[in-house]
Amino acid sequence: MNTTAFIINPNSAHGKYQQFLPAIHRLFPESPIHISKSKHDTEEFIKSNWEKIDYFIAIGGDGTVSSIAALLIHSDKKLGIIPTGSGNGFAKETNFEQNVIALARKIQSGKSTCIDTFMINDHFGINVSGVGFDAFVAKEFEKTRRGLINYIKVSLRSYFQFKEIPVKGMREDGTVLFQGNFLFVEIANSRQFGNNAFIAPNASLQDGLLDIILVKKFPWWQSLQFGYQLFAGKILRNPSVEHFSLSVLEMHTSYTTWHIDGDYIEIQSPVKITIQRNSLRLISD
């Protein structure tokens, strides 16, 4: 299995990757293990090993996975994951576990599958991205210790101070699809944020479409209902939620705080969002 390389984000889950190293050394004795210092460092590692590596394994959260996937699209290189993030939404959707033996079996099988990815202007995404409240929470969450409990605390604290943002969305032909004030707008390639919070329960990684989820601000006493529906996969039943599916969307908003696969970023409008059909190869069962 010397055509496999491991790329580790050492900051993900505060060094949690170390528990996997003995099994990696045992099952992949000739495989390079790269502890990344930065996105540029990861890019240089992949470039220098491009000709001799077929499988690149990301050890980290969705942000780490996304940054590595961006370097593998439109190629025959295959992505695998050992999830160590706080939510691991993409890994859950693609059936990757914290299990090196299971990963080795997948690689031995030689099976892979193609999935869609997407672009937000020049920024690459694989899972779920958005603008508004959830992006504001992502920005604030980066200042805290990771974990679901802290995420909930940040979300509750932020809800009362956050105002709806103006957003207009247009189809490829320029017709207006939606326009108004929203708590947040989500661009979903897969079904969930992470931790089985299903913001787009009908989304698929292989349908050539992105699910656009529009959420209006609701009274705080409806938060429990919203939370239940989110984790039960029934969020589209909520009267504060609208849903569209399409492959290309242009958005205009004065609000610039976004998240891409959970990582905070600033993006200026206009924002062009496009699907990249069958652009990434994943190790599969």
C-alpha positions as CSV (number, residue, x, y, z in Angstrom):
1,M,0.0,0.0,0.0
2,N,2.9,2.3,-0.7
3,T,0.7,4.3,-3.2
4,T,-1.1,5.8,-0.2
5,A,-0.2,9.0,1.6
6,F,-1.6,10.5,4.8
7,I,-2.0,14.2,5.4
8,I,-2.7,15.3,8.9
9,N,-4.1,18.6,10.3
10,P,-2.5,18.5,13.8
11,N,-4.9,21.2,15.1
12,S,-8.0,19.1,14.4
13,A,-9.5,17.8,17.6
14,H,-6.4,18.9,19.6
15,G,-4.0,16.2,18.4
16,K,-6.6,13.4,18.2
17,Y,-4.8,12.0,15.1
18,Q,-2.1,10.5,17.3
19,Q,-4.3,7.5,18.3
20,F,-4.4,6.4,14.6
21,L,-0.6,6.4,14.0
22,P,0.2,2.9,15.3
23,A,-2.4,1.3,13.0
24,I,-1.2,3.5,10.1
25,H,2.4,2.4,10.6
26,R,1.4,-1.2,10.9
27,L,-0.9,-1.4,7.9
28,F,0.8,1.2,5.7
29,P,4.5,0.8,6.6
30,E,5.8,2.4,3.4
31,S,3.3,5.3,3.2
32,P,4.4,8.8,3.8
33,I,2.7,10.7,6.7
34,H,2.7,14.4,6.3
35,I,1.8,16.7,9.3
36,S,0.7,19.8,7.5
37,K,1.8,23.3,8.7
38,S,-0.5,25.2,6.3
39,K,-2.6,24.9,3.2
40,H,0.4,25.9,1.1
41,D,2.4,23.2,2.8
42,T,-0.2,20.6,2.0
43,E,-0.3,21.8,-1.7
44,E,3.5,21.4,-1.9
45,F,3.4,17.9,-0.4
46,I,0.7,16.7,-2.9
47,K,2.6,18.3,-5.8
48,S,5.8,16.6,-4.9
49,N,4.1,13.2,-4.5
50,W,1.7,13.4,-7.4
51,E,3.4,10.9,-9.6
52,K,3.8,8.1,-7.0
53,I,0.6,8.4,-4.9
54,D,-2.8,7.2,-5.9
55,Y,-4.7,7.6,-2.6
56,F,-4.5,10.7,-0.5
57,I,-6.0,10.3,3.0
58,A,-7.1,13.4,4.9
59,I,-6.9,13.2,8.7
60,G,-8.9,16.2,10.0
61,G,-12.3,17.9,9.9
62,D,-14.4,19.0,6.9
63,G,-12.2,22.0,6.3
64,T,-9.1,19.9,6.1
65,V,-10.9,17.4,3.8
66,S,-12.1,20.3,1.6
67,S,-8.6,21.9,1.2
68,I,-7.1,18.5,0.1
69,A,-10.0,17.6,-2.2
70,A,-9.6,20.9,-4.0
71,L,-6.1,19.7,-5.1
72,L,-7.4,16.4,-6.4
73,I,-10.4,17.3,-8.5
74,H,-10.5,16.4,-12.2
75,S,-7.9,13.7,-11.8
76,D,-7.7,10.0,-11.2
77,K,-6.4,10.5,-7.6
78,K,-8.6,9.2,-4.9
79,L,-9.5,10.8,-1.6
80,G,-10.0,9.0,1.7
81,I,-10.8,10.3,5.2
82,I,-10.1,9.6,8.8
83,P,-12.4,12.1,10.4
84,T,-11.1,14.0,13.5
85,G,-13.1,17.2,13.3
86,S,-15.9,18.6,15.5
87,G,-18.8,17.8,13.1
88,N,-17.4,15.6,10.3
89,G,-20.5,16.1,8.2
90,F,-18.8,15.1,4.9
91,A,-17.2,12.0,6.3
92,K,-20.5,10.9,7.8
93,E,-22.2,11.4,4.4
94,T,-19.5,9.4,2.6
95,N,-19.2,6.5,5.2
96,F,-15.7,7.2,6.4
97,E,-15.0,6.1,10.0
98,Q,-12.3,6.6,12.6
99,N,-11.1,3.2,11.7
100,V,-7.8,2.6,9.9
101,I,-8.5,-1.1,9.4
102,A,-11.8,-0.3,7.6
103,L,-10.0,2.3,5.5
104,A,-7.3,-0.3,4.5
105,R,-10.0,-2.7,3.4
106,K,-11.6,0.0,1.2
107,I,-8.3,0.7,-0.4
108,Q,-7.6,-3.0,-1.0
109,S,-10.9,-3.4,-2.7
110,G,-9.8,-0.8,-5.3
111,K,-13.3,0.7,-5.5
112,S,-14.0,4.3,-6.0
113,T,-16.9,6.6,-6.9
114,C,-17.2,10.1,-8.4
115,I,-19.0,12.8,-6.6
116,D,-19.9,16.4,-7.3
117,T,-18.2,19.5,-5.9
118,F,-18.9,23.2,-6.3
119,M,-17.4,26.6,-6.6
120,I,-18.4,29.8,-4.8
121,N,-16.7,32.4,-7.0
122,D,-13.1,31.1,-6.8
123,H,-13.6,29.2,-3.6
124,F,-13.9,25.4,-3.6
125,G,-16.5,23.5,-1.6
126,I,-17.5,19.9,-1.1
127,N,-20.1,19.8,1.6
128,V,-22.2,22.7,2.9
129,S,-21.5,26.4,2.7
130,G,-23.5,29.5,3.4
131,V,-24.0,33.2,4.3
132,G,-25.6,34.8,7.2
133,F,-26.2,33.6,10.8
134,D,-24.5,30.2,10.4
135,A,-21.4,31.9,8.9
136,F,-21.4,34.4,11.7
137,V,-21.5,31.5,14.2
138,A,-18.6,29.8,12.3
139,K,-16.5,33.0,12.6
140,E,-17.2,33.2,16.4
141,F,-16.8,29.5,16.8
142,E,-13.2,29.7,15.5
143,K,-12.4,31.8,18.6
144,T,-13.5,29.0,21.0
145,R,-12.5,25.4,21.8
146,R,-14.1,23.1,19.2
147,G,-17.0,20.7,20.0
148,L,-20.7,20.4,19.7
149,I,-21.5,21.9,23.1
150,N,-19.5,25.1,22.4
151,Y,-21.1,25.3,19.0
152,I,-24.5,25.3,20.6
153,K,-23.4,27.9,23.1
154,V,-22.1,30.2,20.4
155,S,-25.3,29.7,18.3
156,L,-27.6,30.6,21.2
157,R,-25.6,33.6,22.2
158,S,-25.4,34.9,18.6
159,Y,-29.1,34.4,17.7
160,F,-30.4,37.3,19.8
161,Q,-27.9,39.8,18.3
162,F,-28.0,38.7,14.7
163,K,-30.3,40.5,12.3
164,E,-31.6,39.1,9.0
165,I,-29.6,39.9,5.9
166,P,-30.8,41.0,2.5
167,V,-30.2,38.4,-0.2
168,K,-31.3,38.1,-3.9
169,G,-30.8,34.9,-5.9
170,M,-30.9,34.6,-9.6
171,R,-31.0,31.7,-12.1
172,E,-28.5,31.4,-14.9
173,D,-30.8,33.2,-17.3
174,G,-31.0,36.2,-14.9
175,T,-34.5,35.6,-13.6
176,V,-35.0,36.2,-9.9
177,L,-35.4,33.0,-7.9
178,F,-35.8,34.6,-4.5
179,Q,-35.3,38.0,-2.9
180,G,-35.8,39.1,0.7
181,N,-34.3,39.2,4.2
182,F,-33.1,35.9,5.6
183,L,-31.5,34.5,8.8
184,F,-29.2,32.5,6.6
185,V,-28.9,30.9,3.1
186,E,-27.3,27.6,2.8
187,I,-25.6,26.0,-0.3
188,A,-25.8,22.2,0.3
189,N,-24.0,19.5,-1.8
190,S,-24.7,16.9,0.9
191,R,-27.4,16.6,3.5
192,Q,-25.8,17.7,6.7
193,F,-23.6,20.3,8.4
194,G,-22.2,17.6,10.7
195,N,-23.2,15.8,13.9
196,N,-26.2,14.5,11.9
197,A,-27.8,18.0,11.6
198,F,-29.6,17.6,8.3
199,I,-30.0,21.1,6.8
200,A,-30.7,19.6,3.3
201,P,-32.3,16.2,3.8
202,N,-32.9,15.7,0.0
203,A,-29.4,16.6,-1.1
204,S,-27.2,14.2,-3.0
205,L,-23.5,14.2,-3.8
206,Q,-24.2,12.7,-7.2
207,D,-27.2,14.4,-8.7
208,G,-25.6,17.4,-10.4
209,L,-27.5,19.8,-8.3
210,L,-27.0,22.0,-5.2
211,D,-29.8,22.4,-2.6
212,I,-30.4,26.0,-1.7
213,I,-31.9,26.4,1.8
214,L,-33.4,29.8,2.8
215,V,-34.2,30.3,6.4
216,K,-36.2,33.2,7.8
217,K,-35.7,34.3,11.4
218,F,-38.2,32.7,13.7
219,P,-39.2,33.5,17.3
220,W,-36.8,32.2,19.8
221,W,-39.4,30.0,21.4
222,Q,-39.5,28.0,18.2
223,S,-35.8,27.1,18.5
224,L,-36.5,23.7,20.0
225,Q,-38.9,22.8,17.1
226,F,-36.3,24.0,14.6
227,G,-33.6,22.0,16.3
228,Y,-35.7,18.8,16.4
229,Q,-36.6,19.1,12.8
230,L,-32.9,19.7,11.9
231,F,-31.7,16.6,13.6
232,A,-34.7,14.5,12.5
233,G,-34.2,15.3,8.8
234,K,-37.5,17.2,8.7
235,I,-36.3,20.7,8.4
236,L,-38.1,21.3,5.1
237,R,-41.4,21.0,6.9
238,N,-40.6,24.2,8.9
239,P,-42.6,27.2,7.7
240,S,-39.5,29.4,8.0
241,V,-37.6,27.4,5.5
242,E,-37.7,27.5,1.6
243,H,-35.9,25.1,-0.7
244,F,-34.7,25.1,-4.3
245,S,-32.4,22.7,-6.3
246,L,-30.3,23.9,-9.2
247,S,-26.8,23.7,-10.7
248,V,-26.0,27.4,-11.1
249,L,-27.0,30.4,-8.9
250,E,-25.9,34.0,-8.7
251,M,-26.4,35.7,-5.3
252,H,-26.2,39.4,-4.3
253,T,-26.0,40.5,-0.6
254,S,-24.4,43.3,1.3
255,Y,-23.3,40.8,3.9
256,T,-19.9,39.4,3.3
257,T,-19.4,36.8,6.1
258,W,-19.6,33.3,4.6
259,H,-18.5,29.9,5.6
260,I,-17.2,27.2,3.2
261,D,-17.4,23.7,4.6
262,G,-17.6,25.2,8.1
263,D,-14.6,27.5,7.7
264,Y,-15.2,31.3,8.0
265,I,-14.3,33.4,4.9
266,E,-15.2,36.9,3.6
267,I,-16.7,37.0,0.1
268,Q,-17.9,40.1,-1.8
269,S,-21.0,40.1,-4.1
270,P,-21.8,39.2,-6.8
271,V,-21.4,35.6,-5.9
272,K,-21.5,32.9,-8.6
273,I,-22.2,29.4,-7.4
274,T,-21.7,26.5,-9.8
275,I,-21.8,22.7,-9.5
276,Q,-18.8,20.7,-10.7
277,R,-20.3,17.4,-11.8
278,N,-18.4,14.1,-11.0
279,S,-15.2,16.1,-10.3
280,L,-13.8,14.2,-7.3
281,R,-13.0,10.5,-6.8
282,L,-13.6,9.0,-3.4
283,I,-12.5,5.7,-2.0
284,S,-15.7,3.6,-1.6
285,D,-16.9,0.3,-0.2
